[in-house]
Amino acid sequence: MFVSNGKEKINFDDYIGDEFGQVKRLLEDEGYKEVISYPKNSDQPEGQILEQIQPLEGEEVVPEETKVIFEISEGPETFSLNRLEGLTEEEAQEYIDDHGLTLSTTEEYSDTVDEGDIIKQSPEANEDVTAGTEVEVDVSKGPEKTTQSQTVSFDVPFEPEDDEEEQTVKVYVKDKNYSMDDVFEEDTIKEDQDYELKLAIDPDETAEYKVERDGETIKEEKVDYKEEDGD
């Protein structure tokens, strides 16, 4: 005579690392009473099973009498990104460091945003981000500087030796357009002579000129780019 000891039991498998949605469908097809999950933030992909709460691997169970509970990943914790526009690059970097983000910067000219302040950002303010997200910002270089024209004036005294009736004057210029290797202007004078030069100077550059009279340097000067007020 055969006597049943109850419903057949099976060993419960290990599902850690598997995708919860697929496991849930599989277990439901096998007749498990209920398959539920508790989400938890983690670095693992969203939906991945992190822990088997019940039953444990290898435990003998009757599927239709067994509630299955998993802990699953809902991905990294998210938070709302602050508005960085208008901050200085240093202020933005402090926020980025405090929240485990990374900062990528590019520079561009702006007539409306002070030099060193952030013009725009990506992701935008209030978007959800996770630790490790790269935030891209454009930092103002201030108004774009252009080639500057400066005029310099000087006089060359007529000071001949002995009974010379004239002297040769050579002017050399180094600026955006000219090199000191070439004579910019050559003149013969018989009296004191006034000169005026227009120099083209690029931002952060320096122009210079030199004046020779009968082969002797009598004047040499450097001319800096003039920063506008507020630069």
C-alpha positions as CSV (number, residue, x, y, z in Angstrom):
1,M,0.0,0.0,0.0
2,F,1.5,3.5,-1.1
3,V,1.1,6.4,1.3
4,S,1.8,10.0,0.1
5,N,4.0,12.2,2.4
6,G,2.4,15.3,0.9
7,K,3.1,17.5,-2.1
8,E,6.4,17.1,-3.9
9,K,9.2,19.4,-2.9
10,I,11.9,20.8,-5.1
11,N,15.2,22.6,-4.4
12,F,15.1,26.3,-5.0
13,D,17.7,27.6,-7.4
14,D,20.1,30.6,-7.1
15,Y,18.8,33.6,-9.0
16,I,21.2,36.3,-7.7
17,G,22.5,38.3,-10.6
18,D,19.6,37.4,-12.9
19,E,17.0,39.9,-14.2
20,F,14.0,40.0,-12.0
21,G,11.4,40.3,-14.7
22,Q,12.5,37.1,-16.4
23,V,12.8,35.2,-13.1
24,K,9.4,36.3,-12.1
25,R,7.8,35.0,-15.3
26,L,9.7,31.7,-14.9
27,L,8.6,31.1,-11.3
28,E,5.0,32.0,-12.0
29,D,5.0,29.5,-14.9
30,E,6.3,26.9,-12.4
31,G,3.3,27.6,-10.1
32,Y,4.9,29.6,-7.3
33,K,2.3,31.3,-5.1
34,E,3.7,34.8,-5.3
35,V,6.9,36.5,-6.5
36,I,7.6,39.9,-5.1
37,S,10.5,42.3,-5.0
38,Y,11.9,45.1,-2.8
39,P,13.9,47.7,-4.6
40,K,17.3,49.0,-3.4
41,N,19.7,51.6,-4.8
42,S,22.9,50.0,-6.0
43,D,25.6,50.3,-8.7
44,Q,24.2,47.2,-10.4
45,P,21.8,47.4,-13.4
46,E,18.2,48.2,-12.7
47,G,16.2,45.1,-12.2
48,Q,19.1,42.8,-11.3
49,I,18.5,40.5,-8.3
50,L,20.8,41.5,-5.4
51,E,19.6,39.1,-2.7
52,Q,17.2,36.1,-2.2
53,I,15.3,37.0,0.9
54,Q,13.2,33.8,0.8
55,P,13.6,31.0,0.0
56,L,17.3,30.6,0.0
57,E,19.3,28.7,-2.6
58,G,18.9,24.9,-2.1
59,E,15.9,25.2,0.2
60,E,13.2,22.6,-0.4
61,V,9.9,24.2,-1.3
62,V,6.5,23.4,-2.6
63,P,6.0,26.1,-5.4
64,E,2.2,26.6,-5.0
65,E,2.7,27.1,-1.2
66,T,5.8,29.3,-1.5
67,K,6.1,33.1,-1.5
68,V,9.3,34.2,-3.2
69,I,10.9,37.5,-2.1
70,F,13.9,39.1,-3.8
71,E,15.8,42.3,-3.3
72,I,16.5,43.9,-6.6
73,S,18.5,46.9,-7.9
74,E,16.7,50.1,-8.9
75,G,20.0,51.5,-10.1
76,P,22.1,54.3,-8.5
77,E,20.4,56.8,-6.3
78,T,19.4,59.9,-8.3
79,F,19.2,63.6,-7.2
80,S,18.2,66.8,-8.8
81,L,21.1,68.8,-10.3
82,N,21.5,72.4,-9.0
83,R,21.6,75.4,-11.2
84,L,25.3,76.1,-12.0
85,E,24.7,79.0,-14.4
86,G,25.9,82.2,-13.0
87,L,28.3,80.6,-10.5
88,T,32.1,80.9,-10.9
89,E,34.0,77.9,-12.1
90,E,35.4,77.4,-8.6
91,E,32.0,77.5,-7.0
92,A,30.7,74.9,-9.5
93,Q,33.7,72.7,-9.0
94,E,33.1,72.7,-5.2
95,Y,29.5,71.6,-5.8
96,I,30.6,68.9,-8.3
97,D,33.1,67.5,-5.8
98,D,30.7,67.5,-2.9
99,H,28.2,65.4,-5.0
100,G,30.5,62.9,-6.6
101,L,30.1,64.3,-10.1
102,T,32.7,65.2,-12.7
103,L,33.1,68.5,-14.5
104,S,34.0,69.2,-18.1
105,T,34.6,72.8,-19.1
106,T,34.9,74.8,-22.3
107,E,35.4,78.5,-22.7
108,E,33.7,80.9,-24.9
109,Y,33.3,84.7,-25.2
110,S,30.3,86.5,-23.8
111,D,29.2,90.1,-23.7
112,T,26.7,89.5,-20.9
113,V,28.4,87.0,-18.5
114,D,31.4,88.0,-16.4
115,E,34.7,86.3,-17.1
116,G,35.0,83.1,-15.1
117,D,31.3,82.7,-14.6
118,I,29.3,79.8,-16.1
119,I,27.1,80.6,-19.1
120,K,25.3,77.3,-19.6
121,Q,25.3,73.7,-18.4
122,S,24.4,70.2,-19.5
123,P,22.5,68.4,-18.0
124,E,20.3,71.3,-17.2
125,A,19.3,72.4,-13.7
126,N,16.7,70.2,-11.9
127,E,17.5,67.2,-14.1
128,D,17.9,63.9,-12.2
129,V,21.6,62.7,-12.2
130,T,23.6,60.0,-10.4
131,A,27.0,60.1,-8.8
132,G,29.7,59.9,-11.5
133,T,27.6,61.9,-14.0
134,E,29.7,64.2,-16.2
135,V,28.4,67.8,-16.1
136,E,29.5,70.0,-19.0
137,V,29.7,73.7,-18.6
138,D,30.6,76.7,-20.8
139,V,32.7,79.3,-18.9
140,S,32.8,82.9,-20.0
141,K,36.0,84.5,-21.2
142,G,34.3,87.9,-21.1
143,P,33.8,90.0,-24.3
144,E,35.9,89.0,-27.2
145,K,39.0,91.1,-27.7
146,T,39.9,92.4,-31.2
147,T,43.0,93.8,-32.9
148,Q,43.7,97.2,-31.5
149,S,45.0,100.2,-33.4
150,Q,47.3,102.5,-31.4
151,T,49.0,105.7,-32.7
152,V,52.4,106.7,-31.4
153,S,54.1,110.0,-32.2
154,F,57.7,111.0,-31.9
155,D,60.2,113.5,-33.3
156,V,63.6,113.0,-34.8
157,P,66.0,115.9,-34.3
158,F,68.2,116.9,-37.1
159,E,71.7,116.7,-35.7
160,P,74.3,116.3,-38.5
161,E,78.0,115.9,-37.9
162,D,80.3,118.4,-39.5
163,D,78.7,120.1,-42.5
164,E,76.3,117.3,-43.5
165,E,73.1,118.8,-45.0
166,E,70.9,115.7,-44.5
167,Q,70.5,112.6,-42.4
168,T,68.9,109.2,-43.2
169,V,66.1,108.0,-40.9
170,K,64.9,104.4,-40.8
171,V,61.9,103.2,-38.9
172,Y,61.3,99.5,-38.0
173,V,58.0,98.2,-36.7
174,K,56.9,95.0,-35.2
175,D,53.1,94.5,-34.9
176,K,50.4,92.3,-36.3
177,N,51.4,93.2,-39.8
178,Y,55.1,94.0,-39.8
179,S,58.4,92.5,-38.7
180,M,61.5,94.2,-37.4
181,D,63.5,92.5,-40.1
182,D,62.2,94.9,-42.7
183,V,62.4,98.7,-42.9
184,F,58.9,100.1,-42.3
185,E,59.8,103.7,-43.4
186,E,62.9,105.4,-44.7
187,D,63.3,109.1,-45.0
188,T,65.9,111.8,-45.6
189,I,65.6,114.8,-43.3
190,K,67.2,118.3,-43.4
191,E,65.5,119.5,-40.2
192,D,63.7,118.2,-37.2
193,Q,61.0,115.9,-38.3
194,D,57.8,114.6,-36.6
195,Y,56.5,111.1,-37.2
196,E,53.3,109.2,-36.5
197,L,52.9,105.5,-36.6
198,K,49.8,103.4,-36.4
199,L,50.4,100.0,-34.8
200,A,48.0,97.0,-35.0
201,I,48.2,95.0,-31.8
202,D,46.5,91.7,-31.1
203,P,45.1,90.9,-27.6
204,D,47.8,90.0,-25.1
205,E,50.5,90.9,-27.6
206,T,53.1,93.7,-27.6
207,A,54.1,95.9,-30.5
208,E,57.4,97.8,-30.8
209,Y,59.2,100.2,-33.0
210,K,62.8,101.4,-33.4
211,V,64.2,104.5,-35.0
212,E,67.7,104.8,-36.5
213,R,69.3,108.0,-37.7
214,D,72.4,107.5,-39.8
215,G,72.6,103.9,-38.6
216,E,72.4,104.8,-34.9
217,T,69.4,103.8,-32.8
218,I,68.0,106.9,-31.2
219,K,64.6,105.6,-30.0
220,E,63.2,102.2,-29.2
221,E,59.9,101.5,-27.5
222,K,57.4,98.7,-26.8
223,V,53.7,99.3,-26.8
224,D,51.3,97.0,-24.9
225,Y,47.8,96.1,-25.8
226,K,45.5,98.3,-23.7
227,E,43.0,96.5,-21.7
228,E,39.5,98.1,-21.6
229,D,38.0,99.1,-18.3
230,G,36.4,96.1,-16.6
231,D,38.6,93.6,-18.4
